Amino acid sequence: MIPATGLLLTDLYELAMLEAYHARGMQEEAVFDFFVRETPPGHGYLVAAGLASVLDALSRAQFTEEELDWVAESGRFGADFVDYLRGFRFTGSVHAMAEGTVFFPDEPVLRVSAPIPQAQLMETRIINLLQYQILIAGKAARCVEAAPDKLLVDFGLRRAHGAEAGLLAARSSYLAGFAGSSTVLAAPRFGIPIYGTMAHSFIEAHDDEIDAFEHFARARPKNLVLLIDTYDTELAAQKLTGLAEKLAQAGIRIGAVRIDSGDLGEHARKVRRILDDGGLGDVRIFASGGLDEHRVKALLEADAPIDGFGIGSKLDTSADAPYLDCAYKLAEYAGKPRRKHSEHKATWPGRKQVVRRYDADGTMIGDTIQCEDEPADGEALLQQVMAHGEVLKPRPTLEQARERLATQRRRLPPELRLLDASARYRVDVSDGVRALADEADALIEAQLRSGDGQAD
Amino acid sequence: MIPATGLLLTDLYELAMLEAYHARGMQEEAVFDFFVRETPPGHGYLVAAGLASVLDALSRAQFTEEELDWVAESGRFGADFVDYLRGFRFTGSVHAMAEGTVFFPDEPVLRVSAPIPQAQLMETRIINLLQYQILIAGKAARCVEAAPDKLLVDFGLRRAHGAEAGLLAARSSYLAGFAGSSTVLAAPRFGIPIYGTMAHSFIEAHDDEIDAFEHFARARPKNLVLLIDTYDTELAAQKLTGLAEKLAQAGIRIGAVRIDSGDLGEHARKVRRILDDGGLGDVRIFASGGLDEHRVKALLEADAPIDGFGIGSKLDTSADAPYLDCAYKLAEYAGKPRRKHSEHKATWPGRKQVVRRYDADGTMIGDTIQCEDEPADGEALLQQVMAHGEVLKPRPTLEQARERLATQRRRLPPELRLLDASARYRVDVSDGVRALADEADALIEAQLRSGDGQAD
């Protein structure tokens, strides 16, 4: 079977352009930037995420025989192009912001330098991987801003858009500071802590709710969490006193209860009182169901006695902003600066660096998008992570990315960390980059004028 | 490597419940329904999609040795549970609406009957596969409603949430009536027509736009589409007259131009005039960039001379409704009706059928959710598609699903096909189902009362 994440997971136009580059012998080095044009409304910053998966994709970029057979048999491409694809590898360089770096609109997060067919073919998958992980890391970081001291768990796999989204959401939300995910595969793949309780169906399959609790507790005594809202939340909470005594004799402790429906704050308050009155003051309350950063913040502002939150659909789909206005754009080819200047979509040409400045307290005060060879007055955020198609060692771990973001969030101006941030972080574009843009525009103007003559 | 779409792509609680069912010897037959609680705002109907992938997942459901090793080494499960998982297969039945069937809130689209551990473990992936494909088929059907006679192409892979979403979006949008997708892998996987032109980077990598067009045309002469908005849309259109003459000498025809930025309607009008004046009346205009069903409808209502649309980000993320309020709920266990009655989340118990009635003209007039054994006064929509873990033959093809939806859309009451549908289709719940619900509630009441006594 043709692999689901292989080189045919791309747009047809990438292969079409490759054949045209091949036909013309266009193999010179191209520089492409990935960047985001706008933050979603209310978001004060973006979070770099997804680099690890992009590097994996570039390292593995090779057509399988089955893929080549399809290309050959599709009738869409010439025979020598198939031979050319057989030798296709990614041999270029990548410079990127480390995962967990906060960044802002128009800043290149990742720069690919490679012979143009290589840099071109990988476009679709690079955007596909980076956009989603940046989205989820940003959304999850907002949940952490809303509830910095609570246990947050990604519950979104079922409503994520397919398998890969569910898996990557677990990683991106952990990177952003979540305690873990309900997605089992995230543990073997990424070493992420996983969490799980029981579903309503488990309760309903028993004739008696309290029997269901007891059976579950005896079968799975560790980290015991009981789901108490299947029928009557407070009634279930009341029954736990008796059950807790019975379980204690077997050395089993009820760790927490989960509430998944109704007015979560109101139920949590009543359940907290029932548990406290029943001598179960150490049983924690975990809430889930329709949550996002705004709802979590509102619950905590209303002093709901909730110790942890399972956040699912709205996290894994980034429901209020399900896609980013982002792009992967040519900045240089064959040593010349290049830019598009379609309306509202102009891009900055050349090999760029993003340099960040801090005040005396270590708070970020502004970034500059500049040419790579302009002197850096601050921290250079883009670092080389791949050379000649090989990933440079050591590769940062997911834990390091998580720590990096935690540190960076503390260094952000506080107004950018609000859930309804309206402040804009200062991002300058250097004179060097502006000069390159003028140079690129002059090249365009010259050809448009000459083309004019030709067509008339 | 542990497979990305294997049985560990599930929520931890599924495995936890399995271990508890195993510990108690709970293996009796459970019946679970998948259904959607609400249509997204403005949507008049839902479209069944994703069944083929669910059946594939059920057929393949088996733990690999690597997965079992992880389960054993995770320290989270007992040793005999690992042995039990080694023998895990899906041996149950599935009844489902055929792909391409229109359906409505609360109607079961898919019913799984199997020993409870089997039906339970598959919950997460069943929801993950069905929700997304129903979402995209519905969104794409709306695009088709907006532009029934235009060439619609899915352009969304790069902004889809990961690899699988991009691939499944191609299939779901084709099912809904799209002409095809830009996603190459959709051709070998699903036999879907694929479409592709060129990116701005191709133009920019050339020193001259018109050279880029000519090089591309000579390398890829078939179905030639030129992207004309990199620098100056109308200027590029003007240059095409000369180019077309030159290419004609080589037997190459410009099939279409693509416009991807700016005011698409305004550009299309100007470009149409330029092309017509230049003798290129048969060159079609294809538009892309930020489109959805509303924007397409507005362009066509304003008589924009656009022949086809590439619809990307907003389709593949279902941007205005990125997830569905849907569920997979226990309806029966061990021969007894079961239901949850958490606030606002009550479900209908028992083995159900959905029966559809039509008027004399063949227009749909109402559905009834009824017990499977109640007499059907109309078309029974749920059909058995899997028995004893085997998919029943013949399996409907994607083309049949596409035709089915096209037919069903014509039989819908017209007010439900509006993009801002506010009418509700009539869905009744039979007396038989209501009686089962009462029976299930009586069982619940009895145990809640007995549990009461126990806890006091």
Boltz contact constraints between the chains, C-beta under 6 A:
constraints:
  - contact:
      token1: [A, 2]
      token2: [B, 188]
      max_distance: 6.0
  - contact:
      token1: [A, 4]
      token2: [B, 163]
      max_distance: 6.0
  - contact:
      token1: [A, 5]
      token2: [B, 163]
      max_distance: 6.0
  - contact:
      token1: [A, 8]
      token2: [B, 184]
      max_distance: 6.0
  - contact:
      token1: [A, 8]
      token2: [B, 185]
      max_distance: 6.0
  - contact:
      token1: [A, 9]
      token2: [B, 163]
      max_distance: 6.0
  - contact:
      token1: [A, 9]
      token2: [B, 185]
      max_distance: 6.0
  - contact:
      token1: [A, 10]
      token2: [B, 184]
      max_distance: 6.0
  - contact:
      token1: [A, 11]
      token2: [B, 182]
      max_distance: 6.0
  - contact:
      token1: [A, 11]
      token2: [B, 196]
      max_distance: 6.0
  - contact:
      token1: [A, 12]
      token2: [B, 182]
      max_distance: 6.0
  - contact:
      token1: [A, 12]
      token2: [B, 184]
      max_distance: 6.0
  - contact:
      token1: [A, 12]
      token2: [B, 194]
      max_distance: 6.0
  - contact:
      token1: [A, 12]
      token2: [B, 196]
      max_distance: 6.0
  - contact:
      token1: [A, 13]
      token2: [B, 196]
      max_distance: 6.0
  - contact:
      token1: [A, 13]
      token2: [B, 197]
      max_distance: 6.0
  - contact:
      token1: [A, 13]
      token2: [B, 198]
      max_distance: 6.0
  - contact:
      token1: [A, 13]
      token2: [B, 199]
      max_distance: 6.0
  - contact:
      token1: [A, 16]
      token2: [B, 196]
      max_distance: 6.0
  - contact:
      token1: [A, 16]
      token2: [B, 220]
      max_distance: 6.0
  - contact:
      token1: [A, 17]
      token2: [B, 198]
      max_distance: 6.0
  - contact:
      token1: [A, 17]
      token2: [B, 202]
      max_distance: 6.0
  - contact:
      token1: [A, 19]
      token2: [B, 219]
      max_distance: 6.0
  - contact:
      token1: [A, 20]
      token2: [B, 215]
      max_distance: 6.0
  - contact:
      token1: [A, 20]
      token2: [B, 216]
      max_distance: 6.0
  - contact:
      token1: [A, 20]
      token2: [B, 219]
      max_distance: 6.0
  - contact:
      token1: [A, 20]
      token2: [B, 220]
      max_distance: 6.0
  - contact:
      token1: [A, 23]
      token2: [B, 219]
      max_distance: 6.0
  - contact:
      token1: [A, 24]
      token2: [B, 215]
      max_distance: 6.0
  - contact:
      token1: [A, 70]
      token2: [B, 188]
      max_distance: 6.0
  - contact:
      token1: [A, 116]
      token2: [B, 205]
      max_distance: 6.0
  - contact:
      token1: [A, 124]
      token2: [B, 157]
      max_distance: 6.0
  - contact:
      token1: [A, 124]
      token2: [B, 158]
      max_distance: 6.0
  - contact:
      token1: [A, 127]
      token2: [B, 158]
      max_distance: 6.0
  - contact:
      token1: [A, 128]
      token2: [B, 158]
      max_distance: 6.0
  - contact:
      token1: [A, 131]
      token2: [B, 159]
      max_distance: 6.0
  - contact:
      token1: [A, 132]
      token2: [B, 161]
      max_distance: 6.0
  - contact:
      token1: [A, 132]
      token2: [B, 162]
      max_distance: 6.0
  - contact:
      token1: [A, 157]
      token2: [B, 124]
      max_distance: 6.0
  - contact:
      token1: [A, 158]
      token2: [B, 124]
      max_distance: 6.0
  - contact:
      token1: [A, 158]
      token2: [B, 127]
      max_distance: 6.0
  - contact:
      token1: [A, 158]
      token2: [B, 128]
      max_distance: 6.0
  - contact:
      token1: [A, 159]
      token2: [B, 131]
      max_distance: 6.0
  - contact:
      token1: [A, 159]
      token2: [B, 323]
      max_distance: 6.0
  - contact:
      token1: [A, 161]
      token2: [B, 132]
      max_distance: 6.0
  - contact:
      token1: [A, 161]
      token2: [B, 161]
      max_distance: 6.0
  - contact:
      token1: [A, 161]
      token2: [B, 165]
      max_distance: 6.0
  - contact:
      token1: [A, 162]
      token2: [B, 132]
      max_distance: 6.0
  - contact:
      token1: [A, 162]
      token2: [B, 162]
      max_distance: 6.0
  - contact:
      token1: [A, 162]
      token2: [B, 164]
      max_distance: 6.0
  - contact:
      token1: [A, 162]
      token2: [B, 165]
      max_distance: 6.0
  - contact:
      token1: [A, 162]
      token2: [B, 168]
      max_distance: 6.0
  - contact:
      token1: [A, 163]
      token2: [B, 4]
      max_distance: 6.0
  - contact:
      token1: [A, 163]
      token2: [B, 5]
      max_distance: 6.0
  - contact:
      token1: [A, 163]
      token2: [B, 9]
      max_distance: 6.0
  - contact:
      token1: [A, 163]
      token2: [B, 164]
      max_distance: 6.0
  - contact:
      token1: [A, 164]
      token2: [B, 162]
      max_distance: 6.0
  - contact:
      token1: [A, 164]
      token2: [B, 163]
      max_distance: 6.0
  - contact:
      token1: [A, 164]
      token2: [B, 164]
      max_distance: 6.0
  - contact:
      token1: [A, 165]
      token2: [B, 161]
      max_distance: 6.0
  - contact:
      token1: [A, 165]
      token2: [B, 162]
      max_distance: 6.0
  - contact:
      token1: [A, 165]
      token2: [B, 165]
      max_distance: 6.0
  - contact:
      token1: [A, 168]
      token2: [B, 162]
      max_distance: 6.0
  - contact:
      token1: [A, 182]
      token2: [B, 11]
      max_distance: 6.0
  - contact:
      token1: [A, 182]
      token2: [B, 12]
      max_distance: 6.0
  - contact:
      token1: [A, 184]
      token2: [B, 8]
      max_distance: 6.0
  - contact:
      token1: [A, 184]
      token2: [B, 10]
      max_distance: 6.0
  - contact:
      token1: [A, 184]
      token2: [B, 12]
      max_distance: 6.0
  - contact:
      token1: [A, 185]
      token2: [B, 8]
      max_distance: 6.0
  - contact:
      token1: [A, 185]
      token2: [B, 9]
      max_distance: 6.0
  - contact:
      token1: [A, 188]
      token2: [B, 2]
      max_distance: 6.0
  - contact:
      token1: [A, 188]
      token2: [B, 70]
      max_distance: 6.0
  - contact:
      token1: [A, 194]
      token2: [B, 12]
      max_distance: 6.0
  - contact:
      token1: [A, 196]
      token2: [B, 11]
      max_distance: 6.0
  - contact:
      token1: [A, 196]
      token2: [B, 12]
      max_distance: 6.0
  - contact:
      token1: [A, 196]
      token2: [B, 13]
      max_distance: 6.0
  - contact:
      token1: [A, 196]
      token2: [B, 16]
      max_distance: 6.0
  - contact:
      token1: [A, 197]
      token2: [B, 13]
      max_distance: 6.0
  - contact:
      token1: [A, 198]
      token2: [B, 13]
      max_distance: 6.0
  - contact:
      token1: [A, 198]
      token2: [B, 17]
      max_distance: 6.0
  - contact:
      token1: [A, 199]
      token2: [B, 13]
      max_distance: 6.0
  - contact:
      token1: [A, 200]
      token2: [B, 340]
      max_distance: 6.0
  - contact:
      token1: [A, 201]
      token2: [B, 330]
      max_distance: 6.0
  - contact:
      token1: [A, 202]
      token2: [B, 17]
      max_distance: 6.0
  - contact:
      token1: [A, 204]
      token2: [B, 330]
      max_distance: 6.0
  - contact:
      token1: [A, 204]
      token2: [B, 338]
      max_distance: 6.0
  - contact:
      token1: [A, 205]
      token2: [B, 116]
      max_distance: 6.0
  - contact:
      token1: [A, 205]
      token2: [B, 333]
      max_distance: 6.0
  - contact:
      token1: [A, 208]
      token2: [B, 447]
      max_distance: 6.0
  - contact:
      token1: [A, 210]
      token2: [B, 451]
      max_distance: 6.0
  - contact:
      token1: [A, 215]
      token2: [B, 20]
      max_distance: 6.0
  - contact:
      token1: [A, 215]
      token2: [B, 24]
      max_distance: 6.0
  - contact:
      token1: [A, 216]
      token2: [B, 20]
      max_distance: 6.0
  - contact:
      token1: [A, 219]
      token2: [B, 19]
      max_distance: 6.0
  - contact:
      token1: [A, 219]
      token2: [B, 20]
      max_distance: 6.0
  - contact:
      token1: [A, 219]
      token2: [B, 23]
      max_distance: 6.0
  - contact:
      token1: [A, 220]
      token2: [B, 16]
      max_distance: 6.0
  - contact:
      token1: [A, 220]
      token2: [B, 20]
      max_distance: 6.0
  - contact:
      token1: [A, 229]
      token2: [B, 342]
      max_distance: 6.0
  - contact:
      token1: [A, 230]
      token2: [B, 340]
      max_distance: 6.0
  - contact:
      token1: [A, 231]
      token2: [B, 444]
      max_distance: 6.0
  - contact:
      token1: [A, 231]
      token2: [B, 448]
      max_distance: 6.0
  - contact:
      token1: [A, 238]
      token2: [B, 455]
      max_distance: 6.0
  - contact:
      token1: [A, 239]
      token2: [B, 451]
      max_distance: 6.0
  - contact:
      token1: [A, 239]
      token2: [B, 455]
      max_distance: 6.0
  - contact:
      token1: [A, 242]
      token2: [B, 455]
      max_distance: 6.0
  - contact:
      token1: [A, 261]
      token2: [B, 342]
      max_distance: 6.0
  - contact:
      token1: [A, 261]
      token2: [B, 343]
      max_distance: 6.0
  - contact:
      token1: [A, 261]
      token2: [B, 345]
      max_distance: 6.0
  - contact:
      token1: [A, 262]
      token2: [B, 343]
      max_distance: 6.0
  - contact:
      token1: [A, 313]
      token2: [B, 323]
      max_distance: 6.0
  - contact:
      token1: [A, 317]
      token2: [B, 322]
      max_distance: 6.0
  - contact:
      token1: [A, 317]
      token2: [B, 323]
      max_distance: 6.0
  - contact:
      token1: [A, 319]
      token2: [B, 322]
      max_distance: 6.0
  - contact:
      token1: [A, 322]
      token2: [B, 317]
      max_distance: 6.0
  - contact:
      token1: [A, 322]
      token2: [B, 319]
      max_distance: 6.0
  - contact:
      token1: [A, 322]
      token2: [B, 322]
      max_distance: 6.0
  - contact:
      token1: [A, 323]
      token2: [B, 159]
      max_distance: 6.0
  - contact:
      token1: [A, 323]
      token2: [B, 313]
      max_distance: 6.0
  - contact:
      token1: [A, 323]
      token2: [B, 317]
      max_distance: 6.0
  - contact:
      token1: [A, 330]
      token2: [B, 201]
      max_distance: 6.0
  - contact:
      token1: [A, 330]
      token2: [B, 204]
      max_distance: 6.0
  - contact:
      token1: [A, 333]
      token2: [B, 205]
      max_distance: 6.0
  - contact:
      token1: [A, 338]
      token2: [B, 204]
      max_distance: 6.0
  - contact:
      token1: [A, 340]
      token2: [B, 200]
      max_distance: 6.0
  - contact:
      token1: [A, 340]
      token2: [B, 230]
      max_distance: 6.0
  - contact:
      token1: [A, 342]
      token2: [B, 229]
      max_distance: 6.0
  - contact:
      token1: [A, 342]
      token2: [B, 261]
      max_distance: 6.0
  - contact:
      token1: [A, 343]
      token2: [B, 261]
      max_distance: 6.0
  - contact:
      token1: [A, 343]
      token2: [B, 262]
      max_distance: 6.0
  - contact:
      token1: [A, 345]
      token2: [B, 261]
      max_distance: 6.0
  - contact:
      token1: [A, 444]
      token2: [B, 231]
      max_distance: 6.0
  - contact:
      token1: [A, 447]
      token2: [B, 208]
      max_distance: 6.0
  - contact:
      token1: [A, 448]
      token2: [B, 231]
      max_distance: 6.0
  - contact:
      token1: [A, 451]
      token2: [B, 210]
      max_distance: 6.0
  - contact:
      token1: [A, 451]
      token2: [B, 239]
      max_distance: 6.0
  - contact:
      token1: [A, 455]
      token2: [B, 238]
      max_distance: 6.0
  - contact:
      token1: [A, 455]
      token2: [B, 239]
      max_distance: 6.0
  - contact:
      token1: [A, 455]
      token2: [B, 242]
      max_distance: 6.0
